[in-house]
């Protein structure tokens, strides 16, 4: 059945006419709202997943998603990306290495006929986590808490969509001095992180640390681990599972980063004064 509403896939925000009640008075005004559209990820002609995402930085999103979901092991295994606008959303066609595509097909074949998996297409507990080998923690960098606070204090001003709409999450990468160099936004926090990881891999960025305007779920920590970064600083709290994964895989996980304070949940020695 054809939907009765229109999708706007041309821009990350759209202007709407609204009625506002404030201070005892009703007025007509305009407001900018964040858009979310269905985005289909299609590998070598086979559809794998459909996500709801803000239609911005979608090539970076596709790369980041492919890496953090274990579909690709390296950016070099992605040969091309083509975005195609459709009536019901956006298709992202990815041309990937034949070995990676064969593994993806095998994963899909094992899921055939299954229903109610409930966890990102995983058919068993062994498929829930996509984590790298535990590395030597002694080689990991340290970051000054002043750099963490500096990045946090400047992050809000770099969230253009959030300032317009009040409806998006952001993930940012800052260098060791606390200077934010990349920010990506989306209605979904996981999408924002995938977009950020995509642009970081495109630019061969290493080191530094990642901030998120959301809570730190296990998926966020998992994506950081797979992408090869050491520090995730969240404005809100982590989950218990996120902390255990961070501890095991050498991620310094910070929560409640705000107003010149933080709570370190794992590998606290990496943060210095």
N, C-alpha and C positions, 0 to 999 in steps of 0.2 A: 504494500500500500504506500502510495506516495505521501510524503510528509506535507502538512498544511502550512508549515512555516518556512521562511527563507533562511538559508545559510549565507553568512558573509565570510568568504574565505580570502578576501583581498587585503585585509589589514588586521593588525592585532587589536585595534579598538574601533568602536563605532559610536556615533553620537545618537542619543535618544532624547525624545521629549518626555519630561517627567512632571509630576505634581509634587511640590515640596511643602510640607507643613512645618513651620518653624516660628517660634515666638508668637503663637496664636494667630498666624496668618498663613493662608494658602496661596502659593504662587506657582506659575508655570515657568519651567526653566529647561535647560538642556544639560545632559550629563554624558560623560564618556564612560562606556562600559568595555571591559575586556571581553574579547571574543574567544570562544573555544569551538573547534571544529573537529570532526572525525578525520584522523590521519592514518591511512593504511600504509604499512611497511611491507613492500613486496620485493622478495629476493629472487633474482633470476626468473621472474615471471610468476612466482608462487607467493600468494598472500600469506603472511605470517601472523601479523597482529594489527589491530586497529586501536589507536589511542586517541583520547580527546586532548587536544593541545592548542595553545595559542599560535596562530599562523604567522610565525616569525622565527627566523634562524632555523628553518626546518632541515636544511642539509646538515648543519651541526648536530641537531637533534638525532637525525638518522645515524650518523657516525657514532655519537656517544652511546645511544641505545644499543647499537650493534656490538660495541666493545664491552659495555658493562653487562650485557645479557649473555656474553660468551659466544655470540654468533660469529664474531671476528676476533682474532687474536691480535691483529695488528692493522693499522690503517692501510698498509700496503696491500692487504687482501681485498680492499674495496677498489674496484676499477672504475666505477662511475655512478653518479646519482642523477636521476631525472625526476623533477616534480611535475605532476600533471593534475590540473584542477578538474574536478568532476562535479556533477550536480549535487551530490551528497557529501562532498568533502574533498580531500586532497590525497592523491596517491603518490607515494615516494617509491620509485623504482630503483633498486640497488643492484648493480652488477658486481657479484662477489666471486672470489676464487672458487673453483670447482670443488676443492676438498672441503671448504667451509660449507658450501651449499649441500654437499652430500651428507655431512653431519647434521645439518639443519633438517633435511628430508627424513633422516633416520629418527630424529627426535619427534617430528610430526607423525611419522608412521607408528611410533610406539604409543602416541596419544590417540590414535584413531579409535572412535567408538566410545571414548571415555567422556563422562559428563560430571559436572559438579566438582571439578578439581579445585577451584576456588583460589588458587595461588599462582597467577601469572602463567598459566599453561603447564604447571608442573603436575606430573601424574603420580609422583611418588616423593617421599621425603628426601631421597637422595638428589632430587632435581631442584630443590628449593634454593640452595646456595650455589653461587658461582664465584668461588674465591680462589685467589692465587696461592702459591706456596708461601709458607711463612718465611720471611726474609731475615737477614741479620740486623737486629735492631740497633746494634752498636754503630752502624754506618749512617743512621738517620740524623737529620738536621735538628737544630734547636732554634726556637723562635722567642724573641722577647715578648713579654706580655704587653709592653707598650705598643708593639707592632700590631698585636691583636686588637687592642683598644682603638688604635688609630684607624685601622681598616673598618672596624664596626662603626665608628663615629662618622665616617665618610660614605658608608654604603648606602644609606637612605637617599642621599642626594643623587646617587647614580641609578636609582630605580625609577626610570622614566614612566614605565607602565603603571607601577604602583601609585605614583603621584597623580596620574591621570584618573585611575579607576578605583584604587583601593582594594583590588581583587586578585593581585598576583603575588606569587612567591619569587624570590630572587636567590641566585647562587653567584658568588663572586670568587675570583682568585686574586690574592694579594701576594706581592713579593716579600722577602724577608724584612724589608723596611716598613711593611704595612701599607704600601701603596697599591691600591686596587687597579689592576690593568685590564681585567675582563669581567663583565657582568652579563648574565643572561636571566631572562624573566619568563614566567609561564604561569598559567592558572594552576598547574600541577607542580609540586615541589620536585618530584622525580624528573619531570620533563625539563625543568629549569637546570637541574644538575646534569642531565644528559647533554643538554645544549652547551653547558659550560665545558664539560669534558670533551665534547666534540671540537670546540674551538681551541682548547688547550692542545689537543693532539694535532690538529691542523697546523698549529704554530710551534710544535715541538717544545712546549713549555714544561719545565720540571721544577721541583722544589716549591718554595712558598707554602701557602695554605689556602684552604677553601672555607668560605663562610656561607651559611644558609640562613634565610629569614624564617625558617620553619623549625619544627622539632626534628630530632635526629632519629629516624627509624632505622631498623636493621638494613633496609634496602639502601638508604643513603650511605651508611658506613660501608656496605658491600661494594657499592659503586666506587667509592673513594679508594678502597683497597685494590679493586681490579684495575683502576686507572693509574695506580702507582703513586698516590699522594699519601702524605703522612699525618696531616692534621685537618680535622673537621671541627669548625667552631659554629655552634648553633645558638640562635637567640633563645630557643625554648629547650625543653628537657629531652633527653634521650629515652629510649625504652631499655629495659633490662637486657634484652637480646642484643640490642645495638652495642651496649657496653661490653658484653662478653665477646662479641665478634671483634670489636676494636682492641680489646686486651690481647686476644689471641693473635691477631694479624698485625700488630704493631702500629695501630692508629691511635694518635692522641685525640681523644674525644672530649670536647669542651661543650658545656651547656650553660644556659642562662648568661650568655655573654652580653652584658649591657651595663651601662652606668659605672664603668671602670671596675667591673667585677666579673668573675667567671667561676664555674665549678668544673674541675678536671675529674673525669670519670675513668680515664685510662692513660697510662704512660705520661704522667704529670711532669716527670723530670725533663721532658722535652721543652717545656715552657720555662724560660728563665726571666729574671728581673731586668 
